[in-house]
């Protein structure tokens, strides 16, 4: 377990505070939510829209407001650990078929 309790670990450093906010769009919204969900999973916390939004806010990342809710619904009832294991064990794609 981390030595500093949640959410106090998310306080930014002086360097991070001087950088300002980062706005991202398109697929980057999804990527930001993926990283937030992985952080929550790694810390053993619920992957909820509030927790995702909290991490994104602490990282000063602005995403479209519907993304944390959408992503939390996507993860609800799923075992993120199993999904991560499945990614590492997925078979490689095969070659194309022969022509005649």
Secondary structure by P-SEA (a helix, b strand, c coil): cccccccccccccaaaaaacbbbbccaaaaaaaaaaaaaaaaacccccaaaaaaaaaaaccccccaaaaaaaaaaccccaaaaaaaaaacccbbbbbbcc
